[in-house]
Amino acid sequence: MNLPLHDFAQNQIWCAIIMLAAELTAWMQLLAPHQPRRPPVGNETAPATAVTVPAALARTGRRVLLHLAAKAPWAQLVADALQRLRIIAVPG
């Protein structure tokens, strides 16, 4: 197997990043609804475009806010998935 870097430790970190990306993709597909609300953009499907929605992080006090671009395709899909995560994360 050919890995992209020369050093073992660098390749180990690269593999961990790839595994994290795969986990994030799997969770996004799990949280995204099966029937998209809008037609796909070009040849892309909803889960593929959902991770490319423009956003900005803002810090205020002790809170971190995520501002999604409202007019971006699939922005509502990402907002709904984040809301589901908040519901799951609250214990009880």
URJO-V553799 format. One line per field, one symbol per residue. ss: DSSP state (a for helix, b for strand, c for the rest). phi: phi as a letter, one per 30 degrees, with the letter a starting at -180 (. if undefined). psi: psi as a letter, one per 40 degrees, with the letter a starting at -180 (. if undefined). A space follows every 50 residues. Layout:
ss = ???
phi = ???
psi = ???
This chain:
ss = cccccccaaaaaaaaaaaaaaaaaaaaaaaaccccccccccccccaaaaa ccccbbbbbbccbbbbbbccccccaaaaaaaaaaaaaaaccc
phi = .ccdccdddddddeddddddddddddddddddddcddbddcicdcedddd dcddabcbcbiccccccdddcddidddddddddddddddddi
psi = hhieididdddddddddddddddddddddddiidhidiiihbeiiddded eehhihhihhbeihihhihdeihedddddddddddddddhi.
